[in-house]
Amino acid sequence: MRRFDDATRRNIAARCAAFARASADPALAALKPAAVAIALTASREGLDETALLLTLRAASLRAHRGQWALPGGRCDVGETPVDAALRELEEELGLKLAANAVLGLLDAYPTRSGYLVTPVVVWAAAGAPVRPNPAEVASVHAVGLDAIERADAFDFVSIPESTRRVIRFHHDGHLIHAPTAAMIYQFREVLAGRDTRVAELEQPVFAWK
C-alpha cells in the first residue's frame, strides 16, 4: 500500500519528473486543448492509503453524460493545462489547490471527440474537503493506487470499428474505458518507472462523440 504521506508525495513527484513526455505531434494541433486532474488524496476507506479521485459524470450533461471521468475539461483561452486542471478540479469537486500542488504532467491524449487532453498529477492535503458540484458530478470515488497497480486491473479488447486496441480498467465491478482508462494506465506505468505511451489506445464507440 502507498501510504498518504510526504514520502509517497516525494516518490511520485520524482517518478513524474523522470517521465519523458512524448513530443507534441503537429498533426494534432487542430484538436481543442483540454486538461484533467489526477488528484491524489487520502482514501476515504482508509486514511493511510493514497487514492486518486474519479467521478461519474452527471446525467444532465450534454456530452459524455453518465460516464466515468477524471475531473477536467476544455482549456479556456489563454489557460495552460495546469491552469485548466486546477480550475476544473475546483469547479467540479470544490477542491482548491495551488500551483505548488502539481507533481507533474503526463502525455496529452487525443480523443475521438476532438480534444487533446493533458493529465496533470496533483497532490491534495490530507482532509481537504471534496464537495461535488451536482450539475457536473453524479458521484465521486477515491480509488486506491493499489487498485490501479493490480496485475488484472486493465485489459485490452478488439472492436470491429477500429484496428486499435480498446483499453478497459476494471474497478469495483465497473468497466472504465479510454480516455480515462488510458490516462490512469499511463499513470500506473509512471509509478512503476516505465515510459509507456497510450495515445494509440482506443476508446469504445459510445465515447467517440
SVG drawing of the C-alpha trace seen along z (x, -y; Angstrom):
<svg xmlns="http://www.w3.org/2000/svg" viewBox="-30 -34 44 44">
<polyline fill="none" stroke="black" stroke-width="0.4" points="0.0,0.0 1.2,-3.5 0.7,-5.5 -0.7,-9.0 2.3,-10.8 5.2,-13.1 7.4,-10.2 4.8,-9.0 4.4,-12.5 8.1,-12.9 8.3,-9.5 5.5,-10.2 6.9,-13.7 10.3,-12.1 8.6,-9.5 6.7,-12.2 9.9,-14.3 11.7,-11.2 8.9,-10.6 9.8,-11.7 6.7,-13.1 6.1,-12.4 6.9,-15.3 3.9,-17.2 2.5,-15.8 2.0,-18.6 -0.9,-16.5 -2.9,-17.0 -2.5,-20.8 -6.1,-21.3 -7.6,-19.5 -9.1,-21.6 -6.8,-21.7 -8.2,-20.2 -6.8,-19.0 -7.8,-16.6 -6.5,-16.3 -5.2,-13.0 -5.9,-14.3 -4.2,-12.3 -5.7,-12.3 -6.3,-10.0 -8.6,-7.1 -12.0,-7.5 -11.9,-3.8 -8.6,-4.1 -6.9,-7.4 -3.4,-5.9 -3.8,-4.9 -3.2,-7.2 -6.0,-7.3 -7.0,-9.2 -10.3,-10.9 -12.6,-9.5 -16.0,-10.9 -19.2,-9.7 -20.5,-12.5 -23.9,-13.9 -26.8,-12.5 -27.8,-16.1 -24.6,-17.0 -24.8,-17.4 -21.6,-15.4 -20.4,-12.1 -23.2,-12.0 -23.1,-9.2 -19.5,-8.2 -16.6,-7.7 -14.0,-10.6 -11.2,-12.3 -12.1,-15.9 -11.3,-18.3 -12.5,-19.9 -11.6,-22.3 -8.9,-24.9 -10.2,-28.4 -8.5,-30.9 -5.0,-31.7 -5.1,-28.9 -2.3,-26.4 -3.2,-22.7 -2.2,-23.2 -4.4,-26.3 -7.4,-24.4 -6.9,-21.3 -6.8,-23.2 -9.8,-25.4 -11.9,-22.3 -10.9,-20.5 -12.3,-23.4 -15.4,-23.8 -16.3,-20.1 -15.2,-19.0 -14.8,-22.2 -11.1,-21.2 -9.0,-24.4 -5.3,-23.7 -2.3,-26.0 0.2,-25.5 2.7,-24.0 0.4,-21.0 1.3,-19.9 3.6,-16.9 3.9,-16.5 2.2,-16.1 1.6,-13.0 1.3,-12.7 -1.6,-14.5 -4.2,-12.1 -6.1,-12.8 -9.8,-11.9 -12.3,-10.9 -14.4,-13.8 -11.8,-16.3 -9.8,-17.2 -6.2,-16.9 -6.3,-16.2 -3.3,-16.7 -3.3,-14.8 -2.0,-16.9 -0.9,-15.0 -1.7,-16.9 -1.4,-16.3 -4.2,-17.3 -3.7,-17.9 -5.0,-15.3 -8.5,-16.1 -9.1,-18.5 -12.8,-18.8 -14.4,-17.4 -17.7,-19.0 -19.0,-17.6 -20.9,-20.0 -24.2,-18.2 -24.6,-20.0 -21.5,-18.2 -20.8,-15.2 -23.2,-12.4 -20.7,-10.8 -17.0,-10.9 -14.9,-7.9 -11.5,-7.6 -9.6,-4.8 -6.7,-3.4 -3.4,-3.2 -3.2,0.5 -6.3,0.9 -4.7,-0.5 -1.5,1.4 -3.1,4.9 -2.0,7.2 -5.6,7.7 -6.7,4.1 -6.5,3.4 -7.2,5.5 -7.3,4.8 -10.0,5.9 -10.7,5.5 -13.7,3.9 -14.7,4.2 -14.8,0.4 -11.0,-0.1 -7.7,1.6 -6.5,0.1 -6.9,1.9 -9.6,0.7 -8.3,0.4 -10.5,1.2 -10.0,0.5 -11.8,3.0 -12.8,1.3 -15.4,2.3 -17.5,4.3 -17.4,1.5 -15.6,1.2 -13.9,-2.2 -12.7,-3.0 -10.4,-5.5 -9.7,-8.3 -9.9,-7.9 -8.6,-4.4 -5.7,-5.2 -4.6,-8.1 -4.9,-6.1 -3.0,-3.3 -0.1,-5.6 0.0,-7.0 0.2,-3.4 3.2,-2.9 4.8,-6.1 4.6,-4.9 6.5,-1.8 9.1,-3.8 8.1,-3.0 7.6,-5.5 4.6,-3.7 2.7,-5.5 -1.1,-5.4 -2.2,-7.7 -2.9,-4.8 -5.2,-3.1 -8.7,-3.2 -12.0,-4.4 -15.3,-2.4 -17.6,-3.6 -20.1,-5.2 -17.3,-7.6 -16.5,-8.8 -18.9,-11.8"/>
</svg>
